[in-house]
Amino acid sequence: MKYVWPILLGIFRTIYFSYSLWCILFPVAVLGIAYSLWTGCFPTLSATREVAWFVGMALLVLAIAIVVEVFVRKTKLDPNVWQSAFMSWFGTLRWFRSSTPAPMVKVGLPSRYLVENPASYRLTGKGMREILSRLQPGDILLRAYDGYVDGSFIKLSSQCSQRGYRRGWFTHAALFVGTLGGQDRANVPIDFRDKEGYFDEGPQMVIHSMAKGVHTEDILTWCRCDYMAVFRVKPQITWAKNVDIATKTGQGPRPSEELTTRLKLSMRSKASIDRAEAIEAARLSALEKIGEPYDFECVVTDKFHRFSCAELVYYCYRSIHDALGLQASQHALYPLGMLSRYWAIMKRLTVTPDDFCDLGKTGHLEVVWIDPVSSSTLGVKATIKYP
């Protein structure tokens, strides 16, 4: 058994490396096959053999290098370094299987893949406890993840400006509404009051928009993420300039419309309103929009009949847009990021989660909590001190 472990280590680690490399190069291989079919230029049998021999020798060298590297890094406390290296690595492999990958896609094709050492969420239990102890209804929540493909595209979107592309950070936004009970059900559209997965009661709930539309979710489910920040409207909301009292929704009058209009009139006459009033309007607005579809085009309109995550929060706080310094602005997707800061596509008028983070930077919103990585990366620190 002495030599079994280095052999297993070299073989299986090399196999997994080949699998990982194939996942990365798969698009290139597809393009190569398509090009060969299009042009009729296929490699000869001798050329294929030469490539196969080269790849085989490269993998053999890699396997030997893996075994040698583990041996070099051994310690006196490890009697069988290859066994411990293989078994500890093997224990990190996780087999993901999905028989119903995405109900919204309407195509139930199964998928399976193997991941080495999938990292858990960066947000720790300690961080969650701090967040739960500080949250208040009306707080704006932002979060982000490592590794998600759609998140990478969101981070390639930013405001159009003379500076060109500015890398995004947060990829999702929500409104924390606190306790939801039976008394709130009357404010939910009748078609979604009892529809599973859209309105759930609980002591600490958020309302946000994802692929299935606007719905409620428990704060603990929301907190399963890598990066997170919490922002809060200031106690006194000050009027800065003329605000448009008219509010267009494309639908009939709702209770939140009356409240929103009253708050705008109040700001015009008194120059400020209390935070509690704005939060009441935002909470009611969110409940009224449960079940509305997701806005995959991410374009702000005056109809407010579909919402991206940031658009929903933007809509809910429409009564104090001017006081917050929050307006929809020109955004675009910068496909190459910093490699080409000025090549942009898909220009549109919208808001993104990072726009709310910017309000925390400028002092228009209070920063209740932010994880250490986001804080150091963005230069944003909590402005509310807790014991």
N, C-alpha and C positions, 0 to 999 in steps of 0.2 A: 504493500500500500504506500510505501514511501514515495514512489515515483508517479502514483496515480493522480495525486492532487495537482502537481505542476502541469501534468498533461491535461487534466480537466480544466484547470484555470486557463491555460493557453488556448485550448480549443473553444470553450464556450464564450470566453470574453471576446475572442476574435470573431466568432459567429455573430455575437450581439453587435459588435462594431460594424460588421458587414451589413447587418439588418438596418442599423441606424443610418449608415452611409447610403444604403439603397433608398430609404425613405427620403433623404435629402435630395438625391440625384434622380429620383423617379421622374419629375417633370422633364429633366434633360433627356432621359432615356425615351420618354414618349415623343418628344420633339424629334429625336434622332430616328426613331422608327417611322414617324410620319414623313420625315424628309426622305428616307430610303424608299418608302412606298411611292412617294411622289416622283422621285427622280429615277427610280429603278436601279439605284446604285447600292448594291448590297456587298458587304465584305466577303471576300473569298474564304474558303474553308481553311486554307493555310494561315491567312491573317487572323481568323477567329481562334485557331489553335495557339498562335503566338500570344494573342491577348490573354487567353485563358491561362497559359503557362506563366505569363508575367503576373497576372492577378494572384494565381496560386502561390507563387514564390513570395510576393509581397505580403500575403496573409500569413505565410509560414514565418517570415521574418518578424512580423508583428506579434505573432504568438510567442516566439522566443523572447522578444523584447519585453513582453508583459511579464513573463516568468522571471527574467533577469531583474526587472525593475522591482518586483515584489521581494526578491531575494536580497537585493541591495538595501532595501528599507527595513529589513528584519531587525528585531530586538532580541535581547537575551531572554526576555520574559515570554517569548512566543516559541514553543517547542516545534511547531509545524506551521511555518509561516504561510505555505501554499494552501494548506487546508483552511486555515482561518481566513485567508484572503478570499478563497473561492466561496466558502460558506457565508461569510458576511456579505459578499456581493450578491450571491444567489438569493439571500433573504430580502434584498431590496427590490427584486423584480415584482412588478404588479401587472397582472393580466386584466385588461379592461375589455368587457364584452357588453354590447348593447344590441338587443333584439328590436327595440323601438327607439331609434336614435333621436328623432325629432318629430313630435306629432304635428308641428306647424308645417313641416315640409310635405306632409301627406304621402311620403314614400317610405315604407318601413323596411329599408334595406339594412340588414345586420352589419355590425362592424366589430372587429377585434384587433387589438394591438397590445404590444408589450412595452412597458415603460420601466426604465431603470431608475430607481430611487426617486419616485415622484415626490416632490417637495410638498409638505402640507402648507396650509395657508400661513402667511407671515404674521397675520394679526394674532397675537397671543391671547391666552385666557386673561392675563393681567390687563391687557389693553381693552378687552371687551368689558371687564368689570369697571374700568375707569369710565368708559363710554356710557355704560348703562346707568352709572351713578350721576352722570352730568346731563343726560339728555332732558330736553323739555319739548313739549309739543310745539311744532312750527320750525324745529331745527332742520337745516338743509344738510343732507348726508351725501358725501361723495366717496366713491371707492374705485379701486383699480386692481387688476390681476397681472401676474406674470404668465406669459405663454399663450394666452388666447389670441387666435388669429384676428378676430374682429376687433379686439382691443388694439392690435398693432395698427390697423387701418384708422381707428379713431385717433390714435396718437399721432398719425400723419396728417391730421386735419388741424388747422389753426386759423386764427383771424387773418384776413388779408390786410397787410400793412406794408409800409415802406421797408420794414425789416425783413419782409419775406417770411419764410417758414419758421415757426417756433414750435418745437416739439411739445406735443400734448402729454398729459400725465394721467389725470383721472378720466375714467371711461364710463361712469354711470352716476346718476344722481337720483335722489328720492327725497320725499318729504316725510319727516317723522311726525305722526299725529297722536301718539300716546295711546290711551285706552280707547278701544272701539267696542261698543256694546249694542244691545238691541235698539237703543234709542237712535243710533246712527243709521240703522238700516233704512229708515224712511227717506233719508237723503240720497240713497243709492238708486240708480235707474232700476225700474221694476224688473227688467229682464235679467238683471245680474244680482239681485238681492239674495237669491238662494242658489245661484249657479256655483257649482263647486270650483274652488280655486280662484274666485274673484273677490268675494267679500267674506273674510274670516274675522271673528271677534277675538280680542286678546288684550292683555294689559299694556304691551309695548309694541305698537304696530307702525309700519311704514306703508306709504302708498307710492307706487312707482309704476313706470311703463316699461314693459319688455315686449318680446315678440308676440305674446298672446294678447297684449293690450294692457290697460290700466288695471291694477289689482292691488290687494293688500298683502302684506307679508310680515311675519314675525321678525323683530329686530335681530334675534339670534341667527336666523337664517341669513339675513342681510349681511351680518358681520363676518360671514365666512368668506374672507377676501384677503388680499395681500397688503393693500394700502387703503387707508381710510382717513377722512377728515370730517369734522362736524362744524357747521357755521350757523350763526344765530343773528336774527334781526336785532338791531339795537333797541334799548328800552324806549327811547323817544325817536320817532321817525319824523325827520324834518323836511318840509316842503322847500324845494329849491327854485322851481320855475313853473310856468304854466303847465298844467297837466290836462290831457284830453279827458274830459269827463265821460264822453260817450264810450261805451264798451260793446264791441261787436263780438258775438259768438256764433252767429249763423243758426242759432236755435232760439226757441222761445225763452221768455224771461224766467230766470231761476232765482231762488233765494240769495245765492251768492252774488248775483248781478246787482240786486238792490243794495246789499251790504257794501259791495265794491264801489258803487256810485256814491253812496253816502260817505264812505271814507275819503274819496277824492274831493268831494265838496267840503268835508271837514278839514282836510289838509289845506285847501285853498283859503278857508276862512280863518283857521286857527294857526296855520303854518306848521302844525305838528299833530301827530296822533300817537296813542299808546301802542306798544308792541302787541298787546293782547288783542286789540281790535283787528290788526292786520293778520294775526295768526288765526283768529276765528274765521275770517274771510277765506284764508288760504286752505284751512282744513275743510270747510264746507265746499269749496270749489273742487278739491281733490275727490271728495266723496261723490259729488255729482258727476264726475267724469269716469268713474269705475266702469269698465267694460269697453271704453272707447278704444279703437284699434291703434296699433303702433304706427308711427310715421316713419317708414323706412326711407323716405326721401329727405327727411330731416330739414324741412323748410317751414319756417314760421309764417303763418297767414293770420288773417283776422277772423277766420272761421272757427278755429280751435275745435275741430272735429276728429282729429287724430294727433297723437303726441309721441315724440321721442322722449327719453327720460328727462333731459334738461328742459325741453319745451313744456313739459307738464309742470315742473317747478316754476318756470317762468310765467306760465298762465296763472297758477295759484296765487302768486304774489303780484299780479298785474295792477293791483290798487296802489302799490308803492314803487313801481318801476323807476320813477323819476328820483325818488328819495334814495333808492339803492344805487342809482347810476347804472341801471341795467336796461339795455336795449338790444334788440336783435341786431346783429351786424353781419357784414360780409365774411363768410368763411369759405374755405376751399380745401380740397385734398391735394397735398403735395406728395406725389408718388415716390419721389427720390429723396425726400427729406432734406437733410443738410447737403447732400450731394448736388442738389439743384434747388436752391432755396426759393427761386422765383418761377419755377415751372409748376403751375397749378391747374387743376381741373375740378369740375363739379362745384363751381362757385354758386353759393346760395346764401340767402338771408336766414340766419338761424342763431341759436345759442347752444353752447356745449357745456359739459360739466366744468371745464377749466375756467369758463367765464365767471362762475360763482367763486372759484378759488381766487381769481383776480380781484373780486370784490373784497375778499378777506385781506389781500395784500394792500389794497388802497384804503382800508379802514371802513368801508361801507357796511361790512358785516363783521361781527365778532367771531373770532376763531376759538371755538370751545375746546376742540381736541384735534390733534393731527399726529399721525404715526411718525416716529423718528426719521425714517428713510425719506418720506415725503417732505418732512420739515426741512431737512438738510438739502434735499434736491431742489426744492422750490423756494427756499428762503422764507418760509412762512412759519411763524411760531404762534402758539396759543396766546390770546390776548386776555383771556379770563383765567385768573389764578384760583386754584383749588387747593385746599389743605392736603 
